[in-house]
Amino acid sequence: SDDRAYVDAVLRDGGERAGTLAEATMKTVRDIIGLLQG
């Protein structure tokens, strides 16, 4: 049904956004750890 397709699209979009955000966060964490070890 249309509802199922909508839910799938929302979950996929949210997952992509969460992945992008996590990637940026992890880069920041790695930069900080690098500075502390540096």
N, C-alpha and C positions, 0 to 999 in steps of 0.2 A: 504493500500500500504506500501511498504518498507519505504517511506519517513515518513509516519505517525508513524510507529514503531520507527524509528530513533529519531524523535522529542520527542516522549513519553519517550524514554530511556534517552535522554539528559536532559529533564526536571526533571525526577526522580532522576538522578545522581546529578544534580545541587541542587535540593532540599535537598537531603541527606547531601551534603557537606555544604550547608548553615546552616542546622540544627546543624551539628557538630560544625561549627564555632560559631554559636550563643550560643551554650551550653558552650563552652570554655569562650566566652566573658562574659556571665552571671555569670559564676563561679568567674571570676576575679572581676567583679563588686561587687558580694556578699562578696568576701574576703575583698575588700577595704572598703565597708560599715561596715563590722564587725570590722575592725581595727579602723575606725572613731568612732564607737559607744563604742568600747572596753574600 
